[in-house]
Amino acid sequence: DKRSRKQSSQTINLALNAVKFLYAEVLKNLIYFFLHTLFLSIKRPGANIAVRIGLGNGEGVHSRRD
């Protein structure tokens, strides 16, 4: 009886570890996807914005004809 109880608790621990691992993986992927989408949506309104910020020497700021 004791042995079977120990085995079931072992199984529960394994299941919990698997769930934790899956949860971490899903969370990681969600965060990555969110950041990726955010980055794309920031880039999209005008790829020049990123270039302007990248230049930063006032070069891109002066040629602003929107």
N, CA, C and O atoms as a CHARMM CRD file, in Angstrom:
* protein
*
  264
    1    1 ASP  N      0.84900  -1.21000   0.00000 PROA 1      0.00000
    2    1 ASP  CA     0.00000   0.00000   0.00000 PROA 1      0.00000
    3    1 ASP  C      0.88100   1.25500   0.00000 PROA 1      0.00000
    4    1 ASP  O      0.65400   2.20200  -0.75200 PROA 1      0.00000
    5    2 LYS  N      1.90000   1.22300   0.87900 PROA 2      0.00000
    6    2 LYS  CA     2.80000   2.38000   0.94500 PROA 2      0.00000
    7    2 LYS  C      3.50500   2.58600  -0.38900 PROA 2      0.00000
    8    2 LYS  O      3.67400   3.71000  -0.86200 PROA 2      0.00000
    9    3 ARG  N      3.91400   1.45000  -0.98900 PROA 3      0.00000
   10    3 ARG  CA     4.67700   1.54200  -2.22900 PROA 3      0.00000
   11    3 ARG  C      3.84100   2.17000  -3.33900 PROA 3      0.00000
   12    3 ARG  O      4.33800   3.00200  -4.09800 PROA 3      0.00000
   13    4 SER  N      2.58300   1.77900  -3.43600 PROA 4      0.00000
   14    4 SER  CA     1.72000   2.30900  -4.49800 PROA 4      0.00000
   15    4 SER  C      1.47200   3.80400  -4.28100 PROA 4      0.00000
   16    4 SER  O      1.38700   4.57500  -5.23600 PROA 4      0.00000
   17    5 ARG  N      1.35800   4.20000  -3.01000 PROA 5      0.00000
   18    5 ARG  CA     1.14000   5.61600  -2.72200 PROA 5      0.00000
   19    5 ARG  C      2.37400   6.42200  -3.14700 PROA 5      0.00000
   20    5 ARG  O      2.25600   7.50700  -3.71600 PROA 5      0.00000
   21    6 LYS  N      3.56200   5.86800  -2.85900 PROA 6      0.00000
   22    6 LYS  CA     4.80000   6.53800  -3.23500 PROA 6      0.00000
   23    6 LYS  C      4.86800   6.68000  -4.75200 PROA 6      0.00000
   24    6 LYS  O      5.26400   7.72100  -5.27800 PROA 6      0.00000
   25    7 GLN  N      4.47500   5.61200  -5.44300 PROA 7      0.00000
   26    7 GLN  CA     4.52600   5.63200  -6.90100 PROA 7      0.00000
   27    7 GLN  C      3.57600   6.68600  -7.45800 PROA 7      0.00000
   28    7 GLN  O      3.92200   7.40000  -8.39900 PROA 7      0.00000
   29    8 SER  N      2.38800   6.78600  -6.88300 PROA 8      0.00000
   30    8 SER  CA     1.41500   7.75700  -7.39500 PROA 8      0.00000
   31    8 SER  C      1.90900   9.18100  -7.14700 PROA 8      0.00000
   32    8 SER  O      1.70200  10.06400  -7.97900 PROA 8      0.00000
   33    9 SER  N      2.56300   9.40800  -5.99800 PROA 9      0.00000
   34    9 SER  CA     3.08400  10.75100  -5.72700 PROA 9      0.00000
   35    9 SER  C      4.21300  11.06400  -6.70000 PROA 9      0.00000
   36    9 SER  O      4.38700  12.20900  -7.11700 PROA 9      0.00000
   37   10 GLN  N      4.98500  10.02500  -7.06000 PROA 10     0.00000
   38   10 GLN  CA     6.05200  10.20400  -8.04100 PROA 10     0.00000
   39   10 GLN  C      5.45300  10.59400  -9.38200 PROA 10     0.00000
   40   10 GLN  O      5.95400  11.48700 -10.06500 PROA 10     0.00000
   41   11 THR  N      4.37600   9.91500  -9.74900 PROA 11     0.00000
   42   11 THR  CA     3.70300  10.20500 -11.01500 PROA 11     0.00000
   43   11 THR  C      3.17400  11.63500 -11.00600 PROA 11     0.00000
   44   11 THR  O      3.28300  12.35700 -11.99700 PROA 11     0.00000
   45   12 ILE  N      2.59900  12.03400  -9.86900 PROA 12     0.00000
   46   12 ILE  CA     2.06300  13.39100  -9.74900 PROA 12     0.00000
   47   12 ILE  C      3.19000  14.40900  -9.91300 PROA 12     0.00000
   48   12 ILE  O      3.02800  15.42300 -10.59200 PROA 12     0.00000
   49   13 ASN  N      4.33500  14.12700  -9.28200 PROA 13     0.00000
   50   13 ASN  CA     5.47500  15.03600  -9.40300 PROA 13     0.00000
   51   13 ASN  C      5.93700  15.14300 -10.84200 PROA 13     0.00000
   52   13 ASN  O      6.24000  16.23300 -11.32700 PROA 13     0.00000
   53   14 LEU  N      5.98900  14.00000 -11.52900 PROA 14     0.00000
   54   14 LEU  CA     6.39400  14.00300 -12.93400 PROA 14     0.00000
   55   14 LEU  C      5.42500  14.84400 -13.74900 PROA 14     0.00000
   56   14 LEU  O      5.83100  15.64600 -14.59000 PROA 14     0.00000
   57   15 ALA  N      4.14200  14.64800 -13.48900 PROA 15     0.00000
   58   15 ALA  CA     3.12200  15.39500 -14.22700 PROA 15     0.00000
   59   15 ALA  C      3.26700  16.89400 -13.95900 PROA 15     0.00000
   60   15 ALA  O      3.17700  17.70700 -14.88000 PROA 15     0.00000
   61   16 LEU  N      3.49000  17.25100 -12.70400 PROA 16     0.00000
   62   16 LEU  CA     3.65700  18.66100 -12.34500 PROA 16     0.00000
   63   16 LEU  C      4.86700  19.26100 -13.04500 PROA 16     0.00000
   64   16 LEU  O      4.81300  20.38000 -13.55600 PROA 16     0.00000
   65   17 ASN  N      5.96500  18.50000 -13.06300 PROA 17     0.00000
   66   17 ASN  CA     7.16800  18.99400 -13.73300 PROA 17     0.00000
   67   17 ASN  C      6.91200  19.19500 -15.21700 PROA 17     0.00000
   68   17 ASN  O      7.35100  20.18200 -15.80600 PROA 17     0.00000
   69   18 ALA  N      6.19600  18.24800 -15.81800 PROA 18     0.00000
   70   18 ALA  CA     5.88200  18.35800 -17.24300 PROA 18     0.00000
   71   18 ALA  C      5.03200  19.59900 -17.49300 PROA 18     0.00000
   72   18 ALA  O      5.26900  20.34400 -18.44300 PROA 18     0.00000
   73   19 VAL  N      4.04200  19.81200 -16.63300 PROA 19     0.00000
   74   19 VAL  CA     3.15900  20.97200 -16.77800 PROA 19     0.00000
   75   19 VAL  C      3.95700  22.26500 -16.62300 PROA 19     0.00000
   76   19 VAL  O      3.79200  23.21000 -17.39500 PROA 19     0.00000
   77   20 LYS  N      4.82800  22.28800 -15.60500 PROA 20     0.00000
   78   20 LYS  CA     5.66200  23.47200 -15.38500 PROA 20     0.00000
   79   20 LYS  C      6.50800  23.76300 -16.61400 PROA 20     0.00000
   80   20 LYS  O      6.61500  24.90400 -17.06200 PROA 20     0.00000
   81   21 PHE  N      7.11400  22.69400 -17.15500 PROA 21     0.00000
   82   21 PHE  CA     7.98500  22.85400 -18.32000 PROA 21     0.00000
   83   21 PHE  C      7.19000  23.39300 -19.49800 PROA 21     0.00000
   84   21 PHE  O      7.61200  24.33600 -20.16700 PROA 21     0.00000
   85   22 LEU  N      6.02800  22.78000 -19.74800 PROA 22     0.00000
   86   22 LEU  CA     5.18800  23.21600 -20.86900 PROA 22     0.00000
   87   22 LEU  C      4.75400  24.66200 -20.67100 PROA 22     0.00000
   88   22 LEU  O      4.76300  25.46000 -21.60800 PROA 22     0.00000
   89   23 TYR  N      4.37500  24.98900 -19.43900 PROA 23     0.00000
   90   23 TYR  CA     3.91900  26.34200 -19.13100 PROA 23     0.00000
   91   23 TYR  C      5.02800  27.34800 -19.41900 PROA 23     0.00000
   92   23 TYR  O      4.79000  28.40400 -20.00600 PROA 23     0.00000
   93   24 ALA  N      6.24800  27.00300 -18.99300 PROA 24     0.00000
   94   24 ALA  CA     7.38700  27.89000 -19.22100 PROA 24     0.00000
   95   24 ALA  C      7.62600  28.06900 -20.71500 PROA 24     0.00000
   96   24 ALA  O      7.87400  29.18100 -21.18100 PROA 24     0.00000
   97   25 GLU  N      7.54900  26.97000 -21.46500 PROA 25     0.00000
   98   25 GLU  CA     7.77000  27.03800 -22.91000 PROA 25     0.00000
   99   25 GLU  C      6.71500  27.92100 -23.57200 PROA 25     0.00000
  100   25 GLU  O      7.03700  28.78900 -24.38400 PROA 25     0.00000
  101   26 VAL  N      5.46300  27.69000 -23.21900 PROA 26     0.00000
  102   26 VAL  CA     4.36500  28.46200 -23.81100 PROA 26     0.00000
  103   26 VAL  C      4.52500  29.93900 -23.47200 PROA 26     0.00000
  104   26 VAL  O      4.35000  30.80700 -24.32700 PROA 26     0.00000
  105   27 LEU  N      4.85800  30.21100 -22.21900 PROA 27     0.00000
  106   27 LEU  CA     5.03700  31.58800 -21.76200 PROA 27     0.00000
  107   27 LEU  C      6.15700  32.26100 -22.54900 PROA 27     0.00000
  108   27 LEU  O      6.03400  33.40600 -22.98500 PROA 27     0.00000
  109   28 LYS  N      7.26400  31.51300 -22.72100 PROA 28     0.00000
  110   28 LYS  CA     8.40400  32.04000 -23.47000 PROA 28     0.00000
  111   28 LYS  C      7.98200  32.38600 -24.89200 PROA 28     0.00000
  112   28 LYS  O      8.30100  33.45800 -25.40700 PROA 28     0.00000
  113   29 ASN  N      7.25700  31.45700 -25.51600 PROA 29     0.00000
  114   29 ASN  CA     6.82400  31.67800 -26.89700 PROA 29     0.00000
  115   29 ASN  C      5.85600  32.84900 -26.99500 PROA 29     0.00000
  116   29 ASN  O      5.91800  33.63300 -27.94200 PROA 29     0.00000
  117   30 LEU  N      4.96300  32.97100 -26.01800 PROA 30     0.00000
  118   30 LEU  CA     4.00200  34.07400 -26.01600 PROA 30     0.00000
  119   30 LEU  C      4.72600  35.40800 -25.90400 PROA 30     0.00000
  120   30 LEU  O      4.43200  36.35100 -26.63900 PROA 30     0.00000
  121   31 ILE  N      5.67200  35.47400 -24.97900 PROA 31     0.00000
  122   31 ILE  CA     6.42600  36.71400 -24.79300 PROA 31     0.00000
  123   31 ILE  C      7.18600  37.06000 -26.06200 PROA 31     0.00000
  124   31 ILE  O      7.19700  38.21000 -26.50200 PROA 31     0.00000
  125   32 TYR  N      7.83100  36.03300 -26.65400 PROA 32     0.00000
  126   32 TYR  CA     8.59000  36.26900 -27.88000 PROA 32     0.00000
  127   32 TYR  C      7.66800  36.76900 -28.98400 PROA 32     0.00000
  128   32 TYR  O      7.98600  37.72400 -29.69400 PROA 32     0.00000
  129   33 PHE  N      6.51500  36.10500 -29.11800 PROA 33     0.00000
  130   33 PHE  CA     5.55500  36.48000 -30.15800 PROA 33     0.00000
  131   33 PHE  C      5.06500  37.90800 -29.94100 PROA 33     0.00000
  132   33 PHE  O      4.95200  38.69200 -30.88400 PROA 33     0.00000
  133   34 PHE  N      4.77500  38.23200 -28.67100 PROA 34     0.00000
  134   34 PHE  CA     4.28500  39.56600 -28.33500 PROA 34     0.00000
  135   34 PHE  C      5.32600  40.62700 -28.68200 PROA 34     0.00000
  136   34 PHE  O      5.01400  41.63900 -29.30900 PROA 34     0.00000
  137   35 LEU  N      6.56500  40.38000 -28.26700 PROA 35     0.00000
  138   35 LEU  CA     7.63600  41.33900 -28.54800 PROA 35     0.00000
  139   35 LEU  C      7.86000  41.47200 -30.03900 PROA 35     0.00000
  140   35 LEU  O      8.07100  42.57300 -30.54900 PROA 35     0.00000
  141   36 HSD  N      7.81500  40.34600 -30.73800 PROA 36     0.00000
  142   36 HSD  CA     8.02400  40.34500 -32.18500 PROA 36     0.00000
  143   36 HSD  C      6.94300  41.18400 -32.87100 PROA 36     0.00000
  144   36 HSD  O      7.23600  42.02100 -33.72500 PROA 36     0.00000
  145   37 THR  N      5.68400  40.94100 -32.47700 PROA 37     0.00000
  146   37 THR  CA     4.57000  41.68600 -33.06500 PROA 37     0.00000
  147   37 THR  C      4.69600  43.16700 -32.73900 PROA 37     0.00000
  148   37 THR  O      4.48000  44.02500 -33.59500 PROA 37     0.00000
  149   38 LEU  N      5.05000  43.45400 -31.49000 PROA 38     0.00000
  150   38 LEU  CA     5.22100  44.83800 -31.05500 PROA 38     0.00000
  151   38 LEU  C      6.29500  45.51400 -31.89600 PROA 38     0.00000
  152   38 LEU  O      6.11600  46.63600 -32.36900 PROA 38     0.00000
  153   39 PHE  N      7.41300  44.81700 -32.07400 PROA 39     0.00000
  154   39 PHE  CA     8.52500  45.36500 -32.84900 PROA 39     0.00000
  155   39 PHE  C      8.08700  45.64000 -34.28100 PROA 39     0.00000
  156   39 PHE  O      8.39700  46.69000 -34.84500 PROA 39     0.00000
  157   40 LEU  N      7.35900  44.68200 -34.86600 PROA 40     0.00000
  158   40 LEU  CA     6.89700  44.85000 -36.24400 PROA 40     0.00000
  159   40 LEU  C      5.93900  46.02300 -36.35000 PROA 40     0.00000
  160   40 LEU  O      6.02300  46.81600 -37.28800 PROA 40     0.00000
  161   41 SER  N      5.02200  46.13700 -35.38400 PROA 41     0.00000
  162   41 SER  CA     4.03000  47.21400 -35.45100 PROA 41     0.00000
  163   41 SER  C      4.69900  48.56800 -35.23400 PROA 41     0.00000
  164   41 SER  O      4.22400  49.58600 -35.73800 PROA 41     0.00000
  165   42 ILE  N      5.79700  48.57900 -34.48900 PROA 42     0.00000
  166   42 ILE  CA     6.53700  49.83600 -34.31100 PROA 42     0.00000
  167   42 ILE  C      7.25100  50.17900 -35.61200 PROA 42     0.00000
  168   42 ILE  O      7.29900  51.33900 -36.02000 PROA 42     0.00000
  169   43 LYS  N      7.80300  49.15500 -36.25600 PROA 43     0.00000
  170   43 LYS  CA     8.56200  49.37800 -37.48400 PROA 43     0.00000
  171   43 LYS  C      7.67200  49.79100 -38.64100 PROA 43     0.00000
  172   43 LYS  O      8.07100  50.60300 -39.47600 PROA 43     0.00000
  173   44 ARG  N      6.46000  49.23300 -38.69500 PROA 44     0.00000
  174   44 ARG  CA     5.62000  49.38100 -39.87500 PROA 44     0.00000
  175   44 ARG  C      5.23700  50.81900 -40.20300 PROA 44     0.00000
  176   44 ARG  O      5.34900  51.20200 -41.36800 PROA 44     0.00000
  177   45 PRO  N      4.78500  51.65500 -39.23900 PROA 45     0.00000
  178   45 PRO  CA     4.25000  52.98600 -39.57900 PROA 45     0.00000
  179   45 PRO  C      5.16200  53.79100 -40.48000 PROA 45     0.00000
  180   45 PRO  O      4.71300  54.75800 -41.09600 PROA 45     0.00000
  181   46 GLY  N      6.40700  53.42900 -40.57500 PROA 46     0.00000
  182   46 GLY  CA     7.34900  54.08200 -41.47200 PROA 46     0.00000
  183   46 GLY  C      8.70200  53.54800 -41.10300 PROA 46     0.00000
  184   46 GLY  O      9.22800  53.84700 -40.03100 PROA 46     0.00000
  185   47 ALA  N      9.26600  52.76400 -41.98300 PROA 47     0.00000
  186   47 ALA  CA    10.57000  52.17600 -41.66500 PROA 47     0.00000
  187   47 ALA  C     11.59300  53.27900 -41.45100 PROA 47     0.00000
  188   47 ALA  O     12.66300  53.04000 -40.89300 PROA 47     0.00000
  189   48 ASN  N     11.26300  54.49900 -41.89800 PROA 48     0.00000
  190   48 ASN  CA    12.19300  55.61500 -41.75100 PROA 48     0.00000
  191   48 ASN  C     12.37600  55.97800 -40.28200 PROA 48     0.00000
  192   48 ASN  O     13.45100  56.42000 -39.87600 PROA 48     0.00000
  193   49 ILE  N     11.31300  55.79000 -39.47900 PROA 49     0.00000
  194   49 ILE  CA    11.40200  56.17200 -38.06800 PROA 49     0.00000
  195   49 ILE  C     12.59300  55.47400 -37.42600 PROA 49     0.00000
  196   49 ILE  O     13.39200  56.09600 -36.72600 PROA 49     0.00000
  197   50 ALA  N     12.69900  54.16600 -37.67700 PROA 50     0.00000
  198   50 ALA  CA    13.81100  53.40400 -37.11300 PROA 50     0.00000
  199   50 ALA  C     15.12700  53.92800 -37.66400 PROA 50     0.00000
  200   50 ALA  O     16.11500  54.03600 -36.93800 PROA 50     0.00000
  201   51 VAL  N     15.13300  54.25200 -38.95200 PROA 51     0.00000
  202   51 VAL  CA    16.35400  54.76900 -39.57800 PROA 51     0.00000
  203   51 VAL  C     16.70700  56.12400 -38.97900 PROA 51     0.00000
  204   51 VAL  O     17.86800  56.39600 -38.67300 PROA 51     0.00000
  205   52 ARG  N     15.69000  56.97200 -38.81400 PROA 52     0.00000
  206   52 ARG  CA    15.92800  58.30400 -38.24600 PROA 52     0.00000
  207   52 ARG  C     16.51600  58.19600 -36.85300 PROA 52     0.00000
  208   52 ARG  O     17.48100  58.87500 -36.50300 PROA 52     0.00000
  209   53 ILE  N     15.89500  57.31000 -36.05800 PROA 53     0.00000
  210   53 ILE  CA    16.40300  57.13100 -34.69600 PROA 53     0.00000
  211   53 ILE  C     17.82700  56.58300 -34.76500 PROA 53     0.00000
  212   53 ILE  O     18.69400  56.96700 -33.98000 PROA 53     0.00000
  213   54 GLY  N     18.05000  55.67800 -35.72100 PROA 54     0.00000
  214   54 GLY  CA    19.36700  55.07100 -35.87600 PROA 54     0.00000
  215   54 GLY  C     20.41300  56.09500 -36.26400 PROA 54     0.00000
  216   54 GLY  O     21.53500  56.06200 -35.75800 PROA 54     0.00000
  217   55 LEU  N     20.05300  57.01600 -37.16800 PROA 55     0.00000
  218   55 LEU  CA    20.99800  58.05900 -37.58800 PROA 55     0.00000
  219   55 LEU  C     21.30800  58.95600 -36.39800 PROA 55     0.00000
  220   55 LEU  O     22.45400  59.09700 -35.97200 PROA 55     0.00000
  221   56 GLY  N     20.23100  59.56300 -35.87500 PROA 56     0.00000
  222   56 GLY  CA    20.37600  60.32800 -34.64300 PROA 56     0.00000
  223   56 GLY  C     21.28700  61.53500 -34.74600 PROA 56     0.00000
  224   56 GLY  O     21.41100  62.28100 -33.77400 PROA 56     0.00000
  225   57 ASN  N     21.93200  61.75900 -35.88700 PROA 57     0.00000
  226   57 ASN  CA    22.84500  62.89500 -36.02600 PROA 57     0.00000
  227   57 ASN  C     22.11900  64.12300 -36.55800 PROA 57     0.00000
  228   57 ASN  O     22.74900  65.05700 -37.05400 PROA 57     0.00000
  229   58 GLY  N     20.77500  64.12000 -36.45500 PROA 58     0.00000
  230   58 GLY  CA    20.01700  65.23800 -36.99300 PROA 58     0.00000
  231   58 GLY  C     19.88800  65.13200 -38.50200 PROA 58     0.00000
  232   58 GLY  O     19.18900  65.93100 -39.12500 PROA 58     0.00000
  233   59 GLU  N     20.54900  64.16000 -39.08600 PROA 59     0.00000
  234   59 GLU  CA    20.52000  63.98800 -40.53300 PROA 59     0.00000
  235   59 GLU  C     19.11100  63.63200 -40.99400 PROA 59     0.00000
  236   59 GLU  O     18.57200  64.23000 -41.92500 PROA 59     0.00000
  237   60 GLY  N     18.52200  62.63100 -40.30900 PROA 60     0.00000
  238   60 GLY  CA    17.18900  62.18800 -40.69700 PROA 60     0.00000
  239   60 GLY  C     16.12200  63.15200 -40.21100 PROA 60     0.00000
  240   60 GLY  O     15.04300  63.22800 -40.79800 PROA 60     0.00000
  241   61 VAL  N     16.41000  63.88500 -39.15200 PROA 61     0.00000
  242   61 VAL  CA    15.40900  64.78200 -38.57700 PROA 61     0.00000
  243   61 VAL  C     15.13700  65.94900 -39.51400 PROA 61     0.00000
  244   61 VAL  O     13.98800  66.36800 -39.65900 PROA 61     0.00000
  245   62 HSD  N     16.16800  66.47600 -40.14700 PROA 62     0.00000
  246   62 HSD  CA    16.00000  67.64300 -41.01400 PROA 62     0.00000
  247   62 HSD  C     15.26400  67.28900 -42.29500 PROA 62     0.00000
  248   62 HSD  O     14.49700  68.10300 -42.81000 PROA 62     0.00000
  249   63 SER  N     15.48400  66.08800 -42.81900 PROA 63     0.00000
  250   63 SER  CA    14.83200  65.68900 -44.06700 PROA 63     0.00000
  251   63 SER  C     13.45600  65.11000 -43.78000 PROA 63     0.00000
  252   63 SER  O     13.05400  64.12000 -44.39100 PROA 63     0.00000
  253   64 ARG  N     12.72600  65.73500 -42.83900 PROA 64     0.00000
  254   64 ARG  CA    11.41200  65.23100 -42.45200 PROA 64     0.00000
  255   64 ARG  C     10.35500  65.96100 -43.25900 PROA 64     0.00000
  256   64 ARG  O     10.00500  67.09900 -42.94900 PROA 64     0.00000
  257   65 ARG  N      9.84100  65.30000 -44.30400 PROA 65     0.00000
  258   65 ARG  CA     8.80500  65.91800 -45.12400 PROA 65     0.00000
  259   65 ARG  C      7.57600  65.01500 -45.14300 PROA 65     0.00000
  260   65 ARG  O      7.25200  64.41400 -46.16700 PROA 65     0.00000
  261   66 ASP  N      6.88700  64.92600 -43.98500 PROA 66     0.00000
  262   66 ASP  CA     5.69400  64.06900 -43.91600 PROA 66     0.00000
  263   66 ASP  C      4.47600  64.90200 -44.25300 PROA 66     0.00000
  264   66 ASP  O      3.35800  64.38700 -44.25800 PROA 66     0.00000
